[in-house]
């Protein structure tokens, strides 16, 4: 048996902002269990999709009954692989995550799809799905129930963390209606470059694009 979870949420922010905030979720005060994040692969395809793979390390406290299932000295840290596809043409961000270790105790697979709302362009639709399983004989059902409850709790925190990042980004972007990119805005642009800068830069005016690209070291070589 596998426990299945599905939720649909409307995020009151544009898709461009949500995608930019997605890469800047950590650290945040709602996800202190996320210890590290590293990009291990990134590719921009010929059809302008951005493919990424990240490795995250997380930790969660276990209930006392689950502590007995862990061998003494076993690491309590969980390594998570996150694959993502950003499609600026279809206006979608799709992520797939799964844990690499402790899979016998519990395996959690998650898929998230962020889509720009057709009816409300200022809104982003998020569909989150998860599959939780355990291979511990005699304990799989309670472990899956515990995993589902914890996943529900963590996905609420994840959404709060995303909203936290959105608040920071939107606060910095409010001054971008001028002709030039100011110091605070440039700092924001520089931070966003670790992922999908192009989805933001494409929305700027010609003068703002030139200022942003010059700061990033591209000068007039790149045309967008």
C-alpha positions in Angstrom: 0.0 0.0 0.0 1.1 3.5 -0.8 -0.3 6.7 0.8 -1.3 9.3 -1.7 -1.6 13.0 -1.1 -2.9 15.7 -3.5 -3.6 19.4 -3.1 -4.4 22.4 -5.4 -3.5 25.9 -4.3 -3.8 29.3 -5.9 -0.8 31.5 -5.1 -1.6 35.2 -5.3 1.5 36.2 -7.3 2.6 36.1 -10.9 4.3 33.0 -12.3 7.5 34.9 -13.0 7.7 36.0 -9.3 6.8 32.5 -8.1 9.5 30.9 -10.2 12.1 33.4 -9.0 11.1 32.9 -5.4 11.2 29.1 -5.8 15.0 29.2 -6.1 15.4 31.5 -3.1 13.2 29.6 -0.6 16.1 28.7 1.7 17.0 29.7 4.2 13.7 30.8 5.7 12.2 30.7 9.2 9.6 28.1 8.3 12.1 25.5 6.9 14.8 25.3 9.5 14.9 21.5 8.9 16.6 22.2 5.4 20.3 22.2 6.2 22.0 22.5 2.8 21.2 22.8 -1.0 23.5 22.3 -3.9 23.0 22.5 -7.6 24.6 19.4 -9.2 23.4 19.8 -12.8 21.9 22.6 -14.9 21.1 22.8 -18.7 19.3 25.3 -20.9 17.8 23.3 -23.8 17.4 24.3 -27.4 13.7 24.9 -26.8 14.5 27.3 -23.9 13.6 25.0 -21.0 15.8 25.1 -17.9 16.6 21.7 -16.5 18.1 21.5 -13.0 19.0 18.9 -10.4 19.7 19.9 -6.8 20.7 17.9 -3.8 19.2 18.9 -0.4 20.0 17.7 3.0 17.2 17.8 5.6 16.6 16.6 9.1 13.4 15.8 11.0 12.9 14.6 14.6 11.5 11.1 14.8 8.8 10.0 17.2 10.1 7.7 20.0 8.6 4.6 18.5 10.4 5.3 15.2 13.7 5.8 17.0 13.7 2.0 17.8 13.7 1.2 14.1 16.9 3.1 13.5 20.2 1.2 14.0 22.4 2.9 16.5 24.7 5.5 14.9 22.6 5.8 11.7 22.5 9.3 10.3 19.2 11.2 10.9 19.9 13.4 7.9 17.9 12.7 4.7 19.3 13.5 1.3 16.7 14.7 -1.2 17.1 14.9 -5.0 15.1 17.6 -6.7 14.7 17.6 -10.5 13.0 20.6 -12.0 11.9 21.8 -15.5 11.2 25.5 -16.1 9.3 26.1 -19.4 8.9 29.8 -20.1 6.9 29.1 -23.2 4.2 27.0 -21.5 4.7 29.1 -18.3 5.2 26.0 -16.1 7.6 24.9 -13.5 7.5 21.1 -12.7 9.5 19.6 -9.9 10.1 16.0 -8.9 11.7 15.1 -5.5 12.6 11.9 -3.7 14.8 10.7 -0.8 18.0 8.9 -1.5 18.6 7.3 1.9 16.4 5.6 4.5 14.2 4.4 1.7 13.5 1.1 3.5 12.0 3.0 6.5 10.1 5.5 4.3 10.1 6.6 0.7 8.6 9.9 -0.2 8.1 11.0 -3.8 6.7 14.4 -4.6 5.6 16.2 -7.8 4.7 19.8 -8.0 3.4 21.7 -11.0 3.3 25.5 -11.0 1.2 26.9 -13.8 0.3 30.5 -14.8 -3.4 30.9 -14.4 -5.1 31.5 -17.7 -8.1 33.3 -16.2 -6.1 35.2 -13.6 -2.5 36.0 -14.9 -1.6 37.5 -11.5 -2.2 34.1 -9.9 -0.1 30.9 -10.1 -1.8 27.5 -9.7 0.1 24.9 -7.7 -0.7 21.2 -7.8 1.2 19.1 -5.3 1.2 15.3 -5.2 3.0 12.9 -3.0 3.4 9.1 -2.7 4.6 7.7 0.7 5.6 4.1 1.2 7.5 1.9 3.7 9.1 -1.5 3.5 9.3 -2.2 7.2 7.4 -5.5 7.7 4.7 -5.1 10.3 5.2 -1.4 10.7 4.6 -0.1 7.2 1.0 1.2 7.9 1.8 3.3 11.0 5.0 4.6 9.3 3.1 5.6 6.2 0.4 7.3 8.4 3.1 9.2 10.2 4.8 10.1 7.0 1.6 11.5 5.5 0.9 13.6 8.6 4.4 15.0 8.6 4.3 15.6 4.8 1.0 17.6 5.3 2.7 19.7 8.0 5.8 20.3 6.0 4.0 21.3 2.9 2.2 24.0 4.9 5.6 25.2 6.0 7.0 25.0 2.5 4.2 27.2 1.2 4.9 29.7 4.0 8.6 29.6 3.1 7.7 30.4 -0.6 5.5 33.2 0.5 8.3 34.6 2.6 10.6 34.5 -0.4 7.9 36.2 -2.5 7.5 39.0 0.0 11.3 39.7 -0.1 11.4 39.6 -3.9 8.3 41.8 -4.4 9.5 44.3 -1.9 12.8 44.7 -3.9 11.0 44.8 -7.3 8.7 47.6 -6.5 11.3 50.2 -7.5 11.9 48.6 -10.9 9.5 51.0 -12.7 12.4 53.5 -13.2 14.7 53.7 -16.3 17.8 52.4 -14.6 18.3 49.5 -12.2 19.1 50.7 -8.7 21.5 49.2 -6.2 18.9 47.2 -4.3 17.4 45.9 -7.5 20.8 44.9 -8.9 21.4 42.9 -5.7 18.1 41.1 -6.3 19.0 40.4 -9.9 22.4 39.0 -9.0 20.7 36.6 -6.5 18.2 35.4 -9.0 21.0 34.5 -11.5 21.5 31.1 -9.8 18.4 29.9 -11.6 16.0 31.5 -14.0 17.2 35.1 -14.4 16.1 35.0 -18.0 12.4 34.7 -17.0 12.8 38.0 -15.2 15.1 39.9 -17.5 12.8 39.2 -20.5 10.1 41.2 -18.7 12.2 44.4 -18.4 12.3 47.3 -20.7 15.3 47.6 -23.2 17.1 50.0 -20.9 16.6 47.9 -17.8 17.8 44.8 -19.7 21.0 46.6 -20.7 21.6 47.7 -17.2 21.0 44.2 -15.7 23.0 42.4 -18.3 25.9 44.8 -18.0 26.0 44.3 -14.3 26.0 40.5 -14.8 29.0 40.8 -17.1 27.3 40.1 -20.4 27.5 43.6 -21.7 26.0 44.0 -25.2 27.0 40.4 -26.3 23.6 38.9 -25.3 20.4 39.9 -27.1 17.2 39.2 -25.3 
